[in-house]
Amino acid sequence: MQVSVASTQGVGTANEDTVHVSPTGVVVLDGLSAPKDLPMGCIHGTPWYVRQLGTRLINLIGDDAVSLREALRSAISEVNDLHRGSCALDQEAVPASTVVMIRERGDILDYLVLSDNVLVLDLGDEGIRTITDKRVEEVASEEMEAALQGPTGTPEHAARVSALVTVQRRLRNRPGGYWVAATNPAAADEAITGSVDLAQVQQAALLTDGASRLVDSFGVLTWAQLLDVLRSEGPSALIARTREAELADPVGERWPRFKRSDDATAAYMTADQPTQTPPDRQ
């Protein structure tokens, strides 16, 4: 694989995304922001959590005998051990993260998606396939609609977002709710997984929702056009275009959203092209 990445901070004190790359794998995480007025049962915080989880995932998926679900389950358990004793892991208010990852395994590309990160696969003649887990949008619909009411950046808007997160925390990682990587290893069993022939994959993109919003929130690009930007200009250019759109609508009047700008991470992968060996000269 040939991989290029970019990640930039949105509104907030730290970038809660992270990306990890190995010769055969890519892991992209998007930490769930915790409003400052809500309690948190962990002393370490979300940026720490996504770094620890991502480091373990990229190491675990290097073993082809370990499925991506098994890797996620093990990584969650290992991070639990790191802050067990100093943090209240039995509370709802613990760091959590979305996950998208791919792994080259021989002639196969494995993938896993948990929550609303997006995996975009260009499969050549079969077209473009997008994989994401939108269960979070199916819960707390009333609170979500209220939280999308602008203007963004006001105390009133922040209070509505906090009310949404309060309800979402009660629905997180339980039947009838939605699933993310947090302290319950069983969340790995709820991830969307699959495999495709590596030879089919012309290009792929792993995106946090801050980097996919030009398509799925703003509607100013198609997935094909997003891949064109990544191929011709790179991940940094995609995020720069996203920031331009956000600045053009600073209070969310045209594109209602929870934050004026979100952390944005994009990883773009293309398949290695085999080197052509010239024929022997006679």
C-alpha positions in Angstrom: 0.0 0.0 0.0 1.0 3.6 -0.6 -0.6 5.8 2.0 -0.8 9.6 2.6 -2.4 11.2 5.6 -3.4 14.5 7.1 -5.0 15.5 10.4 -5.9 19.0 11.7 -7.6 20.2 14.8 -11.0 21.9 14.7 -12.6 23.9 17.4 -11.3 22.7 20.7 -8.2 22.5 22.9 -6.7 19.4 21.3 -7.0 17.2 18.2 -9.0 14.1 19.3 -8.4 12.2 16.1 -5.4 10.0 15.4 -4.1 8.0 12.5 -1.6 5.1 12.5 0.0 3.5 9.5 2.1 0.4 9.0 3.3 -1.3 5.8 0.1 -3.4 5.7 -2.5 -1.5 7.7 -4.1 1.9 8.4 -6.1 2.8 11.6 -8.1 6.1 11.9 -9.8 7.0 15.2 -12.1 9.9 16.1 -12.4 10.5 19.8 -15.9 11.5 21.0 -15.7 15.1 22.4 -16.9 15.6 26.0 -18.6 18.9 26.7 -16.7 20.7 29.5 -19.9 21.1 31.6 -20.4 17.3 31.8 -18.6 14.9 34.2 -15.8 12.6 33.0 -14.9 9.4 34.9 -11.3 9.2 33.4 -8.4 11.5 34.4 -6.6 10.9 31.2 -8.9 12.4 28.6 -9.9 11.6 25.0 -6.6 12.5 23.2 -4.8 10.0 25.5 -7.4 7.3 24.9 -7.3 7.5 21.1 -3.5 7.5 21.0 -3.3 4.4 23.3 -6.0 2.6 21.4 -4.6 3.4 18.0 -1.1 2.3 18.9 -2.4 -1.1 20.1 -4.6 -1.6 17.1 -1.9 -1.0 14.5 0.4 -3.5 16.3 -2.3 -6.1 16.7 -3.6 -6.1 13.1 0.0 -6.8 11.9 -0.7 -10.4 12.8 -2.8 -11.9 9.9 -4.1 -14.7 12.2 -5.9 -12.1 14.4 -9.2 -10.9 13.0 -9.9 -7.2 13.0 -12.7 -7.7 15.6 -10.4 -9.7 17.8 -7.8 -6.9 17.5 -10.3 -4.3 18.6 -11.5 -6.4 21.4 -8.0 -6.9 22.7 -7.0 -3.3 22.2 -10.0 -2.1 24.3 -9.1 -4.5 27.1 -5.5 -3.5 27.1 -6.3 0.2 27.4 -8.7 -0.6 30.2 -5.8 -2.1 32.1 -3.8 1.1 31.7 -6.2 3.3 33.5 -7.9 0.7 35.8 -7.6 1.8 39.4 -7.2 5.5 38.6 -10.4 6.0 36.6 -14.1 5.1 37.1 -14.5 2.8 34.1 -17.9 1.6 35.2 -19.4 5.1 34.5 -21.0 6.3 31.3 -18.7 9.2 31.2 -15.5 7.6 29.8 -13.4 8.4 26.7 -14.7 6.8 23.6 -13.8 6.7 19.9 -15.0 5.7 16.5 -12.8 3.3 14.5 -12.1 2.6 10.8 -9.2 0.4 9.8 -8.0 -1.7 6.9 -5.4 -4.5 6.7 -3.7 -6.0 3.7 -3.6 -9.8 4.1 -2.1 -11.5 1.2 -4.4 -10.9 -1.8 -7.2 -9.7 0.5 -8.1 -6.3 2.0 -9.9 -6.6 5.4 -11.8 -3.7 6.8 -13.6 -2.7 10.0 -15.8 0.3 10.7 -17.4 1.1 14.1 -19.6 4.2 14.3 -19.6 7.1 11.9 -16.1 7.2 10.4 -16.3 6.5 6.6 -14.4 4.0 4.5 -14.6 4.7 0.8 -13.5 2.0 -1.6 -13.0 2.5 -5.3 -13.5 -1.0 -6.7 -12.9 -0.2 -10.4 -15.6 -1.7 -12.6 -17.8 -2.4 -9.5 -17.9 1.3 -8.7 -17.4 3.1 -5.4 -18.5 1.5 -2.1 -18.9 3.4 1.2 -19.0 1.8 4.5 -20.1 3.6 7.7 -22.1 2.9 10.8 -24.9 5.5 11.3 -26.6 3.9 14.3 -25.7 7.0 16.4 -28.1 9.0 14.2 -30.9 6.7 14.9 -31.1 7.4 18.6 -32.0 10.6 20.6 -33.5 12.1 17.4 -35.3 14.8 19.3 -32.2 16.0 21.1 -30.1 15.7 17.9 -32.5 17.9 16.0 -32.4 20.5 18.8 -28.6 20.4 18.9 -28.4 21.1 15.2 -30.3 24.4 15.6 -28.0 27.4 15.2 -26.3 29.6 15.6 -23.2 27.5 16.3 -20.9 28.8 18.9 -23.5 30.4 21.3 -24.0 29.3 24.9 -27.5 28.2 24.0 -26.2 26.0 21.2 -23.6 24.5 23.6 -26.3 23.7 26.1 -28.3 21.8 23.5 -25.2 19.8 22.5 -24.5 18.9 26.1 -28.1 17.7 26.5 -27.7 15.5 23.4 -24.4 14.0 24.7 -26.0 13.3 28.1 -28.7 11.2 26.4 -26.3 9.6 24.0 -24.1 8.4 26.9 -27.0 6.5 28.4 -27.5 4.7 25.0 -23.9 4.0 24.2 -22.7 0.4 23.9 -26.0 -1.2 24.7 -28.7 -3.0 22.7 -31.1 -0.5 21.0 -28.4 2.2 21.2 -25.2 2.6 19.3 -21.7 1.2 19.6 -18.2 2.8 19.9 -14.8 1.8 21.3 -14.8 2.7 25.0 -14.4 0.4 27.9 -16.6 -2.5 26.8 -14.7 -5.0 24.6 -18.0 -6.4 23.3 -18.4 -3.3 21.2 -16.0 -5.0 18.7 -18.6 -7.6 18.0 -20.9 -4.8 16.7 -18.4 -3.4 14.2 -19.1 -3.7 10.5 -16.4 -5.9 8.9 -15.7 -7.4 5.5 -13.0 -8.3 3.0 -12.5 -7.5 -0.7 -10.0 -8.8 -3.3 -7.0 -6.4 -3.1 -6.7 -6.5 -6.9 -10.1 -4.8 -7.1 -9.1 -1.9 -4.9 -8.0 1.0 -7.0 -7.9 3.5 -4.1 -9.4 3.9 -0.7 -10.1 6.7 1.8 -10.4 6.4 5.6 -12.2 9.5 7.0 -13.4 10.9 10.3 -16.7 12.7 10.0 -14.8 16.0 10.1 -13.1 15.0 6.8 -16.2 13.4 5.1 -18.6 16.4 5.6 -18.1 17.9 2.2 -20.0 14.9 0.9 -22.3 13.6 3.7 -23.1 16.8 5.5 -22.5 19.7 3.1 -23.3 17.9 -0.2 -20.8 19.9 -2.2 -18.8 16.9 -3.4 -19.7 13.4 -4.5 -17.6 10.4 -3.2 -16.0 10.2 -6.6 -15.1 13.8 -6.5 -13.7 13.5 -3.0 -11.4 10.6 -4.2 -10.4 12.8 -7.1 -9.3 15.5 -4.7 -7.3 13.0 -2.6 -5.7 11.5 -5.7 -4.7 14.8 -7.4 -4.1 17.1 -4.4 -3.8 15.0 -1.3 -5.5 14.7 2.1 -4.3 18.2 3.3 -6.1 19.8 0.3 -9.3 18.0 1.2 -9.2 19.3 4.7 -8.3 22.8 3.5 -11.4 22.7 1.2 -13.5 21.6 4.2 -12.2 24.5 6.3 -13.0 27.0 3.5 -16.6 25.7 3.5 -16.9 26.0 7.2 -15.5 29.5 7.3 -18.1 30.5 4.6 -20.9 29.3 7.0 -19.5 30.1 10.5 -22.7 29.9 12.4 -24.2 26.8 10.7 -27.0 28.6 8.8 -26.5 26.8 5.5 -25.1 23.5 7.0 -26.3 22.9 10.6 -23.8 21.1 12.7 -22.7 20.5 16.2 -19.4 22.4 15.9 -18.2 25.2 13.7 -15.3 23.0 12.7 -14.5 19.5 13.7 -11.2 17.6 14.0 -10.6 16.2 10.5 -8.4 13.3 9.5 -8.1 11.6 6.1 -5.9 8.7 5.0 -5.7 8.0 1.3 -4.5 4.6 0.0 -3.5 3.4 -3.4 -2.4 0.0 -4.4 1.2 -0.5 -5.3 1.8 -0.8 -9.0 4.2 -3.6 -9.8 7.4 -2.6 -11.4 7.6 -3.5 -15.1 10.7 -5.5 -15.9 11.9 -4.7 -19.5 12.3 -7.8 -21.7 15.8 -9.1 -22.2 17.6 -7.7 -25.2 18.5 -10.3 -27.7 
